Amino acid sequence: MAKVAIIYYSQTGTTHLLAKAIEEGAKAAGAETRLLKVKETAPDELWGNNPVWKQHIEETSGVSEASNDDLEWADAIIFGSPTRYGLPAAQIKNFIDQTGALWAKGALTNKIGSSFTSTATLHGGQEATILALNTAFYHWGMIIVSPGYVEPSQFQSGNPYGTSFTSQNGKLDPDEIAITAAKLQGRRVAEIAAKFKGA
């Protein structure tokens, strides 16, 4: 059984919904999972004045925050972040920046990695954000598993790099196509991690 950590940042809930679907896919493949958010680093006065942001923080108050221990525990790590100017959100970058001790001792070497994202607008940097998240995996000596075009459904979602969704500035929740892609990504990562672990 593979151990899969899905670690994400979500401001209004879109990336959180994708993360839940990815976890569902991983569980369907028999994985033990941890669905974890990263610490909110924006000041209270910023998110407190945004009703949607504030509501999402309150609704996910029961989701545990990720730690380096979770990275060590996992056989596979899946990062998710909304796009900020074609880059991952600062909150998840802050989490990644605190992993130096793990990198120094090679604790993440040969684990499986994968990434997903959401944007407010079409072509808002989805692939660039996924590739930026994957850069950490390269430095850690991990093995990246993408969803690819391994099933016909991927030709609808259209992103072989990782699950992505356009929320139209938070007006839309992930649709059936995005949820199907997310479940596939979770399942595929869990299956490959289990095979690699058992080899």
C-alpha positions as CSV (number, residue, x, y, z in Angstrom):
1,M,0.0,0.0,0.0
2,A,1.4,3.4,-1.0
3,K,1.2,6.4,1.4
4,V,0.2,9.5,-0.5
5,A,0.3,13.0,0.9
6,I,-1.8,15.6,-1.0
7,I,-0.5,19.0,0.2
8,Y,-2.3,22.1,-1.2
9,Y,-3.0,25.8,-0.7
10,S,-6.5,27.1,-1.6
11,Q,-7.8,30.6,-1.2
12,T,-11.4,30.3,-2.2
13,G,-11.9,26.5,-2.3
14,T,-11.3,25.6,-6.0
15,T,-7.9,23.9,-5.3
16,H,-9.3,22.3,-2.2
17,L,-12.0,20.6,-4.2
18,L,-9.5,19.3,-6.7
19,A,-7.3,18.0,-3.8
20,K,-10.3,16.1,-2.4
21,A,-10.9,14.5,-5.8
22,I,-7.2,13.5,-6.1
23,E,-7.4,12.0,-2.6
24,E,-10.5,10.0,-3.7
25,G,-8.6,8.6,-6.7
26,A,-5.6,7.7,-4.6
27,K,-7.8,5.9,-2.1
28,A,-9.6,4.0,-4.9
29,A,-6.2,2.6,-5.8
30,G,-5.7,1.4,-2.2
31,A,-3.5,4.2,-0.9
32,E,-3.3,5.5,2.6
33,T,-3.7,9.2,2.3
34,R,-3.2,12.5,4.1
35,L,-5.0,15.5,2.8
36,L,-3.2,18.5,4.2
37,K,-3.2,22.3,3.7
38,V,-0.2,24.6,4.1
39,K,-0.2,27.5,6.6
40,E,-2.0,30.7,5.6
41,T,0.7,33.4,5.6
42,A,-1.4,36.3,4.4
43,P,-2.2,38.8,7.2
44,D,-5.6,38.7,8.9
45,E,-6.6,42.1,7.7
46,L,-6.1,40.9,4.1
47,W,-8.2,37.7,4.1
48,G,-10.5,39.0,6.9
49,N,-12.0,41.6,4.6
50,N,-12.6,39.1,1.8
51,P,-15.8,37.2,2.6
52,V,-15.1,34.2,0.2
53,W,-11.5,33.8,1.4
54,K,-12.6,34.1,5.1
55,Q,-15.4,31.6,4.5
56,H,-13.0,29.0,3.0
57,I,-10.6,29.4,5.9
58,E,-13.4,28.8,8.3
59,E,-14.8,25.8,6.4
60,T,-11.4,24.1,6.2
61,S,-10.4,24.8,9.8
62,G,-10.5,21.0,10.5
63,V,-7.9,20.2,7.8
64,S,-4.5,19.6,9.3
65,E,-1.5,21.7,8.3
66,A,1.3,19.9,6.5
67,S,4.7,19.4,8.1
68,N,8.1,18.0,7.1
69,D,7.0,14.8,9.0
70,D,4.3,14.3,6.4
71,L,6.8,14.6,3.6
72,E,9.0,11.9,5.3
73,W,5.9,9.7,5.9
74,A,4.8,9.7,2.3
75,D,5.8,7.5,-0.6
76,A,4.2,10.0,-3.0
77,I,3.7,13.7,-2.6
78,I,1.1,15.6,-4.7
79,F,1.3,19.4,-4.5
80,G,-1.6,21.7,-5.4
81,S,-1.7,25.5,-5.7
82,P,-3.7,28.2,-7.4
83,T,-1.7,30.2,-9.9
84,R,-0.3,33.6,-9.0
85,Y,1.1,35.3,-12.1
86,G,2.0,31.9,-13.6
87,L,3.7,30.8,-10.4
88,P,2.6,28.8,-7.3
89,A,1.1,30.8,-4.4
90,A,3.6,32.2,-1.8
91,Q,2.0,30.0,0.9
92,I,3.0,26.7,-0.7
93,K,6.4,28.2,-1.7
94,N,6.9,29.1,2.0
95,F,6.2,25.5,2.9
96,I,8.6,24.2,0.3
97,D,11.3,26.7,1.5
98,Q,11.3,25.0,5.0
99,T,12.3,21.6,3.7
100,G,16.1,22.2,3.6
101,A,16.9,19.7,6.4
102,L,15.0,16.9,4.5
103,W,16.8,17.8,1.3
104,A,20.2,17.8,3.1
105,K,19.8,14.3,4.3
106,G,18.2,12.9,1.2
107,A,15.0,12.1,2.9
108,L,12.8,12.7,-0.2
109,T,15.0,10.9,-2.7
110,N,13.2,8.4,-5.0
111,K,9.7,9.4,-3.8
112,I,7.0,10.0,-6.3
113,G,5.9,13.6,-7.0
114,S,3.0,15.1,-9.0
115,S,1.3,18.6,-9.1
116,F,-2.0,20.2,-9.9
117,T,-3.4,23.8,-10.1
118,S,-6.3,26.1,-10.7
119,T,-6.5,29.6,-12.3
120,A,-9.0,32.4,-12.3
121,T,-8.8,32.8,-16.1
122,L,-8.2,30.7,-19.1
123,H,-4.5,30.3,-20.0
124,G,-3.7,31.9,-16.7
125,G,-0.4,30.0,-16.2
126,Q,-1.6,26.5,-15.4
127,E,1.2,24.5,-17.0
128,A,3.8,27.0,-15.8
129,T,2.6,26.6,-12.2
130,I,2.7,22.8,-12.4
131,L,6.2,22.9,-13.9
132,A,7.3,25.3,-11.1
133,L,6.0,23.0,-8.4
134,N,7.7,20.1,-10.1
135,T,11.0,21.9,-9.9
136,A,11.2,21.2,-6.2
137,F,10.8,17.5,-7.0
138,Y,13.8,17.6,-9.3
139,H,16.0,19.1,-6.5
140,W,14.8,16.5,-4.1
141,G,15.7,13.6,-6.4
142,M,12.1,12.5,-6.8
143,I,10.4,10.8,-9.7
144,I,7.6,12.8,-11.3
145,V,4.4,11.0,-12.4
146,S,2.1,13.0,-14.6
147,P,-1.5,12.0,-15.6
148,G,-0.4,12.1,-19.3
149,Y,-2.8,11.0,-21.9
150,V,-3.2,7.5,-20.5
151,E,-7.0,7.5,-20.7
152,P,-9.5,8.9,-23.2
153,S,-10.9,11.3,-20.5
154,Q,-7.5,13.1,-20.6
155,F,-8.3,14.3,-24.1
156,Q,-11.2,16.3,-22.7
157,S,-9.2,17.8,-19.8
158,G,-6.4,18.5,-22.1
159,N,-3.6,18.8,-19.6
160,P,-1.0,16.0,-19.5
161,Y,1.1,17.8,-16.9
162,G,-1.4,17.7,-14.1
163,T,-5.0,18.4,-13.2
164,S,-6.0,22.0,-13.8
165,F,-9.2,24.0,-13.8
166,T,-10.3,27.5,-14.7
167,S,-12.8,28.9,-12.1
168,Q,-13.6,32.2,-13.9
169,N,-12.6,34.3,-10.9
170,G,-14.1,31.8,-8.4
171,K,-17.5,31.7,-10.1
172,L,-17.3,28.0,-11.0
173,D,-16.5,24.9,-9.0
174,P,-14.5,22.1,-10.7
175,D,-16.7,20.4,-13.3
176,E,-17.0,16.7,-14.0
177,I,-14.1,16.8,-16.5
178,A,-11.8,18.3,-13.9
179,I,-12.9,16.0,-11.2
180,T,-12.4,13.0,-13.4
181,A,-8.9,14.2,-14.2
182,A,-8.1,14.7,-10.6
183,K,-9.3,11.2,-9.6
184,L,-7.2,9.8,-12.4
185,Q,-4.1,11.7,-11.2
186,G,-4.6,10.5,-7.7
187,R,-5.1,6.9,-8.8
188,R,-2.2,6.9,-11.2
189,V,0.2,8.4,-8.6
190,A,-0.9,5.8,-6.0
191,E,-0.5,2.9,-8.4
192,I,2.9,3.9,-9.6
193,A,4.1,4.6,-6.0
194,A,2.8,1.2,-4.9
195,K,4.7,-0.5,-7.8
196,F,7.8,1.4,-7.1
197,K,7.6,0.7,-3.4
198,G,7.2,-3.0,-4.0
199,A,9.9,-3.3,-6.6
